[in-house]
Amino acid sequence: MSILDDLLILPPTMGTLGQYDDSLTSRLIRTSDTIELGGKKLFAPWMFCGTTRQQAGSHWLALCRFARAIGMVVECNIDQMEGLSEQSVPLRLERSRIDQALNPNVVKTADLLEITCQSARSGNWSWPPEAQSLHELNQWLSTLRRIARPSSAIGLGLPIGIDAESIVTACRTGIDFLTLHADAWVADELIVKSLCQIRSISSNESTNKPHIILRCHHHRAEHLLKWIALGASLVSIDGWMSELWTNQPKPEIKAFTIEPTPQHDSQPARIQQRFDLLQKRLNSVLDRRQTHALMTLQGSVRALSATAASLAQVPLLTN
Amino acid sequence: MSQSPSVAEQVIDASSISLDQLHDLLCKLENSMAVRLEYLPSCWSGVGAGLDRSIGLRINDDLGSYALMLSQNVKAEASKNVGNACGHSLHSGSILVRGSAQDFLGAHARGGFIAVLGRAGDFAGYGLDGADIVVRSQSGKAAGTRMRAGTLVLGNGTGEKLGHCIEGGEIFVRGAIGGLGEGAQLMRMTQTHSLRLGLLLARAGIKASIDDFQLIGAATG
């Protein structure tokens, strides 16, 4: 049982009812508070973080086309776009870790550039050795911003459970987004605590309120919605969508060649259906709240238990 | 026989423009142009960063942090000192520093050549990944930490933890070594090493006897 099961998103007691059609596109675009990252407008609070071309297999092209069509961010490097037409390339988030040389092609082409404060070799989290102070971090990030495209968003990647001081430092660097990395084994309690901590710090920091990207591995749609209600701007849906490609047939291996799996006509439809299911859940919550504004979800969370109320810093639901 | 015309040096007065304007000006330069930067505020970080032009760049003032980070094909010459992480993630081209360099000189540099005729601070060549760095005078502690590839030449002694957690590449040191870092060891210098060292010293314009140098590399096994 997850702590999220003890948290509810409540409808408001009053408000005006709007009439909306059910088409996915209209729902996305009519969401009143689009997320602005750098020079990009995002119409849905979801993104792909870490699904590789290899994992998605024959779904990759359809996935990229779909993400492109609705303006969704896909975390991947430029090599994974090889062979895709320009019209199929989605908004890309590229990551560079602190012990890796920066790649000019990455810095100059990424739509979102994340400096993940983790060693690629040891997996340990820390600030870049060459930029330990806020002043040095500022210099480093402003230099990167100058090299990157003007419309690129620059962010930092930190682990779930990071201390408050580091979050304050990250907010003060003027980054556009802050990615919270939650490994599959991380307890939901820790994610809830981290999101609440950031929400609290961010509301006190008058200078900069970066968007929060939550990179998690959740499979349940209700949980994904609750992360948004708890303060995340973008949530990874790789876990939700992975059902499509975890059971796909392996390519047929012949004597010395591997036959590529053909692109099935049903793949784009299946991706759209799966995504639509998630978006409908979000829309039904928004409908119950009689709004299309994602921001209103924040502040609508109530807890069923004292523990959950304390952890998420939300009111306890009373009769 | 006609003599090829020398390229005229363009002067940019940085006192009357912003750092962003300077960056835009440098990005618009055509290949093979030569530029001299004047009155550069030393507090500016990232001067020349991300440039990808075959240009000559001469700077007569102190340079701030992250100068020429991620640059390619630029041939830069700084008459005075440079700040932290000069040449960070350098990909190609060359940087000649006539003064001294602060910490993290050439960190993660993947290609190109950096020569410092003065001193270098701590962590010179941190995570070096293929570039060549020569420091004529003394360098601080932990030079060559987490180095993966490339060559680091330290001309007048170095501090403690030299080559800490080194994975690859070569470090040549003349003078006293404050101590080797974890995973670093003294190695036998072969003719190939001597030849390489001689070429790098000559490129940096440093006269020194190759016999005075020791070679440090990653401990194997």
Contacts between the chains, C-beta under 8 A, distances in Angstrom:
chain1	res1	chain2	res2	distance
A	99	B	108	7.9
A	99	B	127	5.8
A	99	B	146	6.5
A	100	B	108	7.1
A	101	B	89	4.7
A	101	B	108	3.9
A	101	B	109	7.2
A	101	B	110	4.9
A	101	B	127	7.1
A	101	B	129	4.9
A	102	B	69	7.5
A	102	B	70	5.5
A	102	B	88	7.4
A	102	B	89	4.0
A	102	B	108	6.9
A	103	B	89	7.9
A	104	B	50	6.7
A	104	B	52	6.8
A	104	B	70	5.1
A	104	B	72	6.4
A	104	B	89	8.0
A	104	B	91	6.2
A	107	B	50	7.1
A	107	B	70	6.4
A	108	B	50	7.2
A	129	B	104	7.4
A	129	B	107	8.0
A	129	B	123	7.0
A	129	B	126	6.5
A	130	B	84	6.5
A	130	B	85	4.8
A	130	B	88	6.9
A	130	B	103	7.3
A	130	B	104	4.2
A	130	B	107	5.3
A	130	B	123	7.4
A	130	B	126	6.7
A	131	B	85	7.9
A	136	B	65	7.0
A	136	B	84	6.8
A	139	B	45	3.8
A	139	B	46	7.1
A	139	B	64	7.5
A	139	B	65	4.9
A	139	B	66	6.0
A	139	B	84	8.0
A	140	B	45	7.9
A	140	B	65	7.8
A	140	B	66	6.3
A	140	B	85	7.7
A	142	B	45	6.7
A	142	B	46	6.8
A	143	B	45	5.7
A	143	B	46	3.1
A	143	B	49	4.9
A	143	B	65	7.9
A	143	B	66	4.4
A	143	B	69	5.6
A	146	B	19	7.6
A	146	B	20	6.8
A	146	B	23	5.3
A	146	B	46	5.8
A	146	B	49	6.3
A	146	B	50	6.8
A	147	B	46	7.8
A	147	B	49	5.5
A	147	B	50	3.2
A	147	B	69	7.5
A	147	B	70	5.8
